[in-house]
Amino acid sequence: LEQRGFVGCARHFIECVQNQTVPETAGEQALLAQRIVEKLWRDAISE
């Protein structure tokens, strides 16, 4: 997670679960963003 810059997001999510609060970003949005970043990363490696 740290290598891809998602440590803060993961910490925020864990804190929300612990505190029973709503995360700033919906899970669906986070998943979509993760898929986009991974595709960009794969495309950059293959060039």
C-alpha distance matrix in Angstrom:
0.0 3.8 5.5 5.4 6.1 5.0 5.4 9.0 9.2 8.1 10.5 13.0 13.1 13.7 16.3 17.9 18.4 19.8 22.0 22.9 22.3 21.2 17.8 18.3 16.9 18.2 16.1 18.0 17.1 13.4 13.7 16.0 13.8 10.9 13.8 15.3 12.5 12.1 15.9 16.2 14.0 16.2 19.3 18.7 18.4 21.5 23.6
3.8 0.0 3.8 5.4 5.0 5.8 5.2 8.5 10.1 9.7 11.1 13.7 14.8 15.3 17.2 19.3 20.2 21.1 23.1 24.5 23.7 22.9 19.4 19.5 18.5 20.5 18.9 20.8 19.4 15.8 16.6 18.5 15.9 13.4 16.4 17.3 14.0 14.2 17.8 17.3 14.9 17.6 20.4 19.1 18.8 22.3 24.0
5.5 3.8 0.0 3.8 5.6 7.8 8.6 11.7 12.8 12.8 14.7 17.0 17.9 18.6 20.7 22.6 23.4 24.7 26.6 27.8 26.8 25.7 22.0 21.8 20.4 22.2 20.4 21.7 20.2 16.8 17.1 18.5 15.7 13.1 15.5 16.0 12.4 12.2 15.6 14.8 12.0 14.6 17.3 15.7 15.3 18.9 20.4
5.4 5.4 3.8 0.0 3.8 5.8 8.2 10.7 10.9 11.6 14.1 15.7 16.3 17.8 19.9 21.1 22.2 23.9 25.6 26.3 25.1 23.4 19.7 19.2 17.5 19.1 17.5 18.4 16.7 13.4 13.8 14.9 12.0 9.5 12.1 12.4 8.8 9.2 12.6 11.9 9.7 12.6 15.2 14.1 14.3 17.7 19.2
6.1 5.0 5.6 3.8 0.0 3.8 5.8 7.5 8.4 9.8 11.6 12.9 14.2 15.9 17.4 18.8 20.4 21.8 23.2 24.2 22.6 21.2 17.4 16.7 15.5 17.7 16.7 18.1 16.1 12.8 14.2 15.4 12.1 10.6 13.8 13.8 10.5 11.9 15.2 14.2 12.7 15.9 18.1 16.9 17.6 21.0 22.2
5.0 5.8 7.8 5.8 3.8 0.0 3.8 5.5 5.2 6.2 8.6 9.9 10.7 12.4 14.3 15.4 16.7 18.4 19.9 20.7 19.3 17.9 14.2 14.1 12.8 14.8 13.5 15.4 13.8 10.2 11.7 13.6 10.9 9.2 12.8 13.6 11.0 12.2 15.7 15.5 14.3 17.2 19.6 19.0 19.7 22.8 24.4
5.4 5.2 8.6 8.2 5.8 3.8 0.0 3.8 5.5 5.2 6.2 8.6 10.0 10.6 12.3 14.3 15.5 16.5 18.2 19.6 18.6 17.9 14.5 14.8 14.4 16.5 15.4 17.9 16.6 13.0 14.7 17.0 14.5 12.8 16.4 17.4 14.8 15.7 19.3 19.1 17.6 20.3 23.0 22.2 22.5 25.7 27.4
9.0 8.5 11.7 10.7 7.5 5.5 3.8 0.0 3.8 5.5 5.1 6.1 8.6 9.9 10.5 12.2 14.3 15.3 16.2 17.7 16.2 15.5 12.1 11.9 12.2 15.0 14.6 17.3 15.7 12.5 15.1 17.2 14.6 13.8 17.6 18.2 15.9 17.5 20.9 20.5 19.5 22.6 24.8 24.0 24.9 28.1 29.4
9.2 10.1 12.8 10.9 8.4 5.2 5.5 3.8 0.0 3.8 5.5 5.1 6.2 8.7 9.9 10.6 12.5 14.3 15.2 15.9 14.3 13.0 9.3 9.4 9.0 11.4 10.8 13.6 12.1 9.0 11.6 13.9 11.8 11.1 14.9 15.9 14.2 15.8 19.1 19.2 18.7 21.4 23.6 23.4 24.4 27.3 28.8
8.1 9.7 12.8 11.6 9.8 6.2 5.2 5.5 3.8 0.0 3.8 5.4 5.1 6.2 8.6 9.9 10.7 12.4 14.2 15.0 14.2 13.5 10.4 11.7 11.3 12.7 11.3 14.4 13.9 10.5 12.2 15.3 13.7 12.2 15.7 17.5 15.8 16.6 20.1 20.7 19.7 22.1 24.7 24.7 25.1 28.0 29.9
10.5 11.1 14.7 14.1 11.6 8.6 6.2 5.1 5.5 3.8 0.0 3.8 5.4 5.1 6.1 8.6 9.9 10.5 12.1 13.8 13.1 13.3 10.6 12.0 12.7 14.7 14.0 17.3 16.7 13.6 15.7 18.6 16.9 15.8 19.4 20.9 19.0 20.1 23.6 23.9 22.8 25.4 28.0 27.6 28.1 31.2 32.9
13.0 13.7 17.0 15.7 12.9 9.9 8.6 6.1 5.1 5.4 3.8 0.0 3.8 5.5 5.1 6.2 8.7 9.9 10.4 11.7 10.2 10.0 7.2 8.4 9.7 12.0 12.1 15.6 14.7 12.2 14.9 17.6 16.0 15.7 19.3 20.5 19.2 20.7 23.9 24.2 23.7 26.4 28.7 28.5 29.4 32.3 33.9
13.1 14.8 17.9 16.3 14.2 10.7 10.0 8.6 6.2 5.1 5.4 3.8 0.0 3.8 5.4 5.1 6.3 8.7 9.8 10.1 9.2 8.6 6.1 8.6 9.0 10.1 9.5 13.1 13.2 10.7 12.9 16.0 15.2 14.6 17.9 19.7 18.8 19.9 23.1 23.9 23.6 25.8 28.3 28.6 29.3 31.9 33.8
13.7 15.3 18.6 17.8 15.9 12.4 10.6 9.9 8.7 6.2 5.1 5.5 3.8 0.0 3.8 5.4 5.1 6.2 8.6 9.6 10.1 10.8 9.2 12.1 12.8 13.6 12.6 16.3 16.8 14.1 15.8 19.2 18.4 17.3 20.6 22.6 21.5 22.2 25.6 26.5 25.7 27.8 30.6 30.7 31.1 33.9 35.9
16.3 17.2 20.7 19.9 17.4 14.3 12.3 10.5 9.9 8.6 6.1 5.1 5.4 3.8 0.0 3.8 5.4 5.0 6.0 8.1 8.2 9.8 8.8 11.3 13.2 14.6 14.5 18.3 18.3 16.0 18.3 21.3 20.4 19.8 23.2 24.9 23.7 24.9 28.2 28.8 28.1 30.6 33.1 33.1 33.7 36.5 38.4
17.9 19.3 22.6 21.1 18.8 15.4 14.3 12.2 10.6 9.9 8.6 6.2 5.1 5.4 3.8 0.0 3.8 5.4 5.1 5.5 4.8 6.1 5.9 9.1 11.0 11.8 12.2 15.9 16.2 14.6 17.0 19.8 19.3 19.3 22.4 24.1 23.5 24.8 27.9 28.6 28.5 30.8 33.1 33.4 34.3 36.9 38.8
18.4 20.2 23.4 22.2 20.4 16.7 15.5 14.3 12.5 10.7 9.9 8.7 6.3 5.1 5.4 3.8 0.0 3.8 5.5 5.0 6.6 8.1 8.5 12.1 13.2 13.2 12.6 16.3 17.4 15.7 17.3 20.6 20.6 20.0 22.9 25.1 24.6 25.4 28.5 29.7 29.4 31.3 33.9 34.4 35.0 37.5 39.6
19.8 21.1 24.7 23.9 21.8 18.4 16.5 15.3 14.3 12.4 10.5 9.9 8.7 6.2 5.0 5.4 3.8 0.0 3.8 5.6 8.0 10.7 11.2 14.5 16.2 16.6 16.3 20.0 20.9 18.9 20.7 24.0 23.7 23.0 26.1 28.2 27.4 28.1 31.4 32.4 31.8 33.9 36.6 36.9 37.3 39.9 42.1
22.0 23.1 26.6 25.6 23.2 19.9 18.2 16.2 15.2 14.2 12.1 10.4 9.8 8.6 6.0 5.1 5.5 3.8 0.0 3.8 5.5 8.9 10.3 13.3 15.7 16.3 16.9 20.5 21.0 19.6 21.9 24.8 24.4 24.3 27.4 29.2 28.6 29.8 32.9 33.7 33.4 35.7 38.1 38.3 39.1 41.8 43.7
22.9 24.5 27.8 26.3 24.2 20.7 19.6 17.7 15.9 15.0 13.8 11.7 10.1 9.6 8.1 5.5 5.0 5.6 3.8 0.0 3.8 6.9 9.3 12.6 14.6 14.4 15.0 18.4 19.4 18.5 20.5 23.4 23.5 23.6 26.4 28.3 28.2 29.3 32.2 33.3 33.3 35.3 37.7 38.3 39.2 41.6 43.5
22.3 23.7 26.8 25.1 22.6 19.3 18.6 16.2 14.3 14.2 13.1 10.2 9.2 10.1 8.2 4.8 6.6 8.0 5.5 3.8 0.0 3.8 6.5 9.3 11.7 12.1 13.5 16.8 17.2 16.6 19.1 21.5 21.4 22.0 24.9 26.4 26.4 27.9 30.6 31.4 31.7 34.0 36.1 36.6 37.8 40.2 41.9
21.2 22.9 25.7 23.4 21.2 17.9 17.9 15.5 13.0 13.5 13.3 10.0 8.6 10.8 9.8 6.1 8.1 10.7 8.9 6.9 3.8 0.0 3.8 6.5 8.4 8.5 10.4 13.4 13.7 13.5 16.1 18.3 18.3 19.3 22.1 23.4 23.6 25.4 27.8 28.6 29.3 31.5 33.3 34.1 35.5 37.7 39.3
17.8 19.4 22.0 19.7 17.4 14.2 14.5 12.1 9.3 10.4 10.6 7.2 6.1 9.2 8.8 5.9 8.5 11.2 10.3 9.3 6.5 3.8 0.0 3.8 5.4 6.6 8.3 11.6 11.2 10.4 13.4 15.5 15.1 16.0 19.0 20.2 20.1 22.0 24.5 25.2 25.7 28.1 29.9 30.4 31.9 34.2 35.7
18.3 19.5 21.8 19.2 16.7 14.1 14.8 11.9 9.4 11.7 12.0 8.4 8.6 12.1 11.3 9.1 12.1 14.5 13.3 12.6 9.3 6.5 3.8 0.0 3.8 6.7 9.4 11.9 10.3 10.1 13.6 14.9 13.9 15.6 18.6 19.0 19.0 21.4 23.7 23.9 24.7 27.4 28.8 29.2 31.0 33.3 34.5
16.9 18.5 20.4 17.5 15.5 12.8 14.4 12.2 9.0 11.3 12.7 9.7 9.0 12.8 13.2 11.0 13.2 16.2 15.7 14.6 11.7 8.4 5.4 3.8 0.0 3.8 6.4 8.3 6.5 6.5 10.0 11.1 10.5 12.3 15.1 15.6 16.0 18.3 20.3 20.8 21.9 24.3 25.7 26.3 28.2 30.3 31.6
18.2 20.5 22.2 19.1 17.7 14.8 16.5 15.0 11.4 12.7 14.7 12.0 10.1 13.6 14.6 11.8 13.2 16.6 16.3 14.4 12.1 8.5 6.6 6.7 3.8 0.0 3.8 5.4 5.3 6.4 8.7 10.1 10.8 12.4 14.5 15.6 16.7 18.5 20.3 21.4 22.6 24.5 26.0 27.2 28.9 30.6 32.2
16.1 18.9 20.4 17.5 16.7 13.5 15.4 14.6 10.8 11.3 14.0 12.1 9.5 12.6 14.5 12.2 12.6 16.3 16.9 15.0 13.5 10.4 8.3 9.4 6.4 3.8 0.0 3.8 5.4 5.0 6.1 8.6 9.8 10.4 12.3 14.3 15.3 16.4 18.4 20.0 20.9 22.4 24.3 25.6 26.9 28.6 30.5
18.0 20.8 21.7 18.4 18.1 15.4 17.9 17.3 13.6 14.4 17.3 15.6 13.1 16.3 18.3 15.9 16.3 20.0 20.5 18.4 16.8 13.4 11.6 11.9 8.3 5.4 3.8 0.0 3.8 5.5 5.2 6.2 8.6 9.9 10.7 12.4 14.3 15.4 16.7 18.5 20.0 21.2 22.6 24.4 26.0 27.2 29.0
17.1 19.4 20.2 16.7 16.1 13.8 16.6 15.7 12.1 13.9 16.7 14.7 13.2 16.8 18.3 16.2 17.4 20.9 21.0 19.4 17.2 13.7 11.2 10.3 6.5 5.3 5.4 3.8 0.0 3.8 5.4 5.1 6.1 8.6 9.9 10.6 12.3 14.2 15.4 16.6 18.3 20.0 21.1 22.5 24.5 25.9 27.4
13.4 15.8 16.8 13.4 12.8 10.2 13.0 12.5 9.0 10.5 13.6 12.2 10.7 14.1 16.0 14.6 15.7 18.9 19.6 18.5 16.6 13.5 10.4 10.1 6.5 6.4 5.0 5.5 3.8 0.0 3.8 5.5 5.1 6.1 8.7 9.9 10.5 12.2 14.3 15.4 16.3 18.3 19.9 21.0 22.6 24.4 26.1
13.7 16.6 17.1 13.8 14.2 11.7 14.7 15.1 11.6 12.2 15.7 14.9 12.9 15.8 18.3 17.0 17.3 20.7 21.9 20.5 19.1 16.1 13.4 13.6 10.0 8.7 6.1 5.2 5.4 3.8 0.0 3.8 5.4 5.0 6.2 8.7 9.9 10.5 12.3 14.3 15.2 16.4 18.3 19.9 21.1 22.6 24.6
16.0 18.5 18.5 14.9 15.4 13.6 17.0 17.2 13.9 15.3 18.6 17.6 16.0 19.2 21.3 19.8 20.6 24.0 24.8 23.4 21.5 18.3 15.5 14.9 11.1 10.1 8.6 6.2 5.1 5.5 3.8 0.0 3.8 5.4 5.2 6.3 8.7 10.0 10.7 12.4 14.3 15.4 16.6 18.4 20.2 21.3 22.9
13.8 15.9 15.7 12.0 12.1 10.9 14.5 14.6 11.8 13.7 16.9 16.0 15.2 18.4 20.4 19.3 20.6 23.7 24.4 23.5 21.4 18.3 15.1 13.9 10.5 10.8 9.8 8.6 6.1 5.1 5.4 3.8 0.0 3.8 5.5 5.1 6.2 8.6 9.9 10.6 12.2 14.3 15.3 16.5 18.5 20.1 21.4
10.9 13.4 13.1 9.5 10.6 9.2 12.8 13.8 11.1 12.2 15.8 15.7 14.6 17.3 19.8 19.3 20.0 23.0 24.3 23.6 22.0 19.3 16.0 15.6 12.3 12.4 10.4 9.9 8.6 6.1 5.0 5.4 3.8 0.0 3.8 5.5 5.2 6.1 8.6 9.9 10.5 12.2 14.2 15.3 16.6 18.4 20.3
13.8 16.4 15.5 12.1 13.8 12.8 16.4 17.6 14.9 15.7 19.4 19.3 17.9 20.6 23.2 22.4 22.9 26.1 27.4 26.4 24.9 22.1 19.0 18.6 15.1 14.5 12.3 10.7 9.9 8.7 6.2 5.2 5.5 3.8 0.0 3.8 5.5 5.1 6.2 8.6 9.8 10.5 12.2 14.2 15.4 16.5 18.6
15.3 17.3 16.0 12.4 13.8 13.6 17.4 18.2 15.9 17.5 20.9 20.5 19.7 22.6 24.9 24.1 25.1 28.2 29.2 28.3 26.4 23.4 20.2 19.0 15.6 15.6 14.3 12.4 10.6 9.9 8.7 6.3 5.1 5.5 3.8 0.0 3.8 5.5 5.2 6.2 8.6 9.9 10.5 12.2 14.3 15.5 16.8
12.5 14.0 12.4 8.8 10.5 11.0 14.8 15.9 14.2 15.8 19.0 19.2 18.8 21.5 23.7 23.5 24.6 27.4 28.6 28.2 26.4 23.6 20.1 19.0 16.0 16.7 15.3 14.3 12.3 10.5 9.9 8.7 6.2 5.2 5.5 3.8 0.0 3.8 5.5 5.1 6.1 8.6 9.9 10.5 12.4 14.4 15.7
12.1 14.2 12.2 9.2 11.9 12.2 15.7 17.5 15.8 16.6 20.1 20.7 19.9 22.2 24.9 24.8 25.4 28.1 29.8 29.3 27.9 25.4 22.0 21.4 18.3 18.5 16.4 15.4 14.2 12.2 10.5 10.0 8.6 6.1 5.1 5.5 3.8 0.0 3.8 5.5 5.0 6.1 8.5 9.8 10.6 12.4 14.5
15.9 17.8 15.6 12.6 15.2 15.7 19.3 20.9 19.1 20.1 23.6 23.9 23.1 25.6 28.2 27.9 28.5 31.4 32.9 32.2 30.6 27.8 24.5 23.7 20.3 20.3 18.4 16.7 15.4 14.3 12.3 10.7 9.9 8.6 6.2 5.2 5.5 3.8 0.0 3.8 5.4 5.1 6.0 8.5 9.9 10.6 12.5
16.2 17.3 14.8 11.9 14.2 15.5 19.1 20.5 19.2 20.7 23.9 24.2 23.9 26.5 28.8 28.6 29.7 32.4 33.7 33.3 31.4 28.6 25.2 23.9 20.8 21.4 20.0 18.5 16.6 15.4 14.3 12.4 10.6 9.9 8.6 6.2 5.1 5.5 3.8 0.0 3.8 5.5 5.1 6.1 8.7 10.0 10.8
14.0 14.9 12.0 9.7 12.7 14.3 17.6 19.5 18.7 19.7 22.8 23.7 23.6 25.7 28.1 28.5 29.4 31.8 33.4 33.3 31.7 29.3 25.7 24.7 21.9 22.6 20.9 20.0 18.3 16.3 15.2 14.3 12.2 10.5 9.8 8.6 6.1 5.0 5.4 3.8 0.0 3.8 5.5 5.2 6.3 8.8 10.3
16.2 17.6 14.6 12.6 15.9 17.2 20.3 22.6 21.4 22.1 25.4 26.4 25.8 27.8 30.6 30.8 31.3 33.9 35.7 35.3 34.0 31.5 28.1 27.4 24.3 24.5 22.4 21.2 20.0 18.3 16.4 15.4 14.3 12.2 10.5 9.9 8.6 6.1 5.1 5.5 3.8 0.0 3.8 5.4 5.2 6.3 8.9
19.3 20.4 17.3 15.2 18.1 19.6 23.0 24.8 23.6 24.7 28.0 28.7 28.3 30.6 33.1 33.1 33.9 36.6 38.1 37.7 36.1 33.3 29.9 28.8 25.7 26.0 24.3 22.6 21.1 19.9 18.3 16.6 15.3 14.2 12.2 10.5 9.9 8.5 6.0 5.1 5.5 3.8 0.0 3.8 5.5 5.2 6.5
18.7 19.1 15.7 14.1 16.9 19.0 22.2 24.0 23.4 24.7 27.6 28.5 28.6 30.7 33.1 33.4 34.4 36.9 38.3 38.3 36.6 34.1 30.4 29.2 26.3 27.2 25.6 24.4 22.5 21.0 19.9 18.4 16.5 15.3 14.2 12.2 10.5 9.8 8.5 6.1 5.2 5.4 3.8 0.0 3.8 5.5 5.5
18.4 18.8 15.3 14.3 17.6 19.7 22.5 24.9 24.4 25.1 28.1 29.4 29.3 31.1 33.7 34.3 35.0 37.3 39.1 39.2 37.8 35.5 31.9 31.0 28.2 28.9 26.9 26.0 24.5 22.6 21.1 20.2 18.5 16.6 15.4 14.3 12.4 10.6 9.9 8.7 6.3 5.2 5.5 3.8 0.0 3.8 5.6
21.5 22.3 18.9 17.7 21.0 22.8 25.7 28.1 27.3 28.0 31.2 32.3 31.9 33.9 36.5 36.9 37.5 39.9 41.8 41.6 40.2 37.7 34.2 33.3 30.3 30.6 28.6 27.2 25.9 24.4 22.6 21.3 20.1 18.4 16.5 15.5 14.4 12.4 10.6 10.0 8.8 6.3 5.2 5.5 3.8 0.0 3.8
23.6 24.0 20.4 19.2 22.2 24.4 27.4 29.4 28.8 29.9 32.9 33.9 33.8 35.9 38.4 38.8 39.6 42.1 43.7 43.5 41.9 39.3 35.7 34.5 31.6 32.2 30.5 29.0 27.4 26.1 24.6 22.9 21.4 20.3 18.6 16.8 15.7 14.5 12.5 10.8 10.3 8.9 6.5 5.5 5.6 3.8 0.0
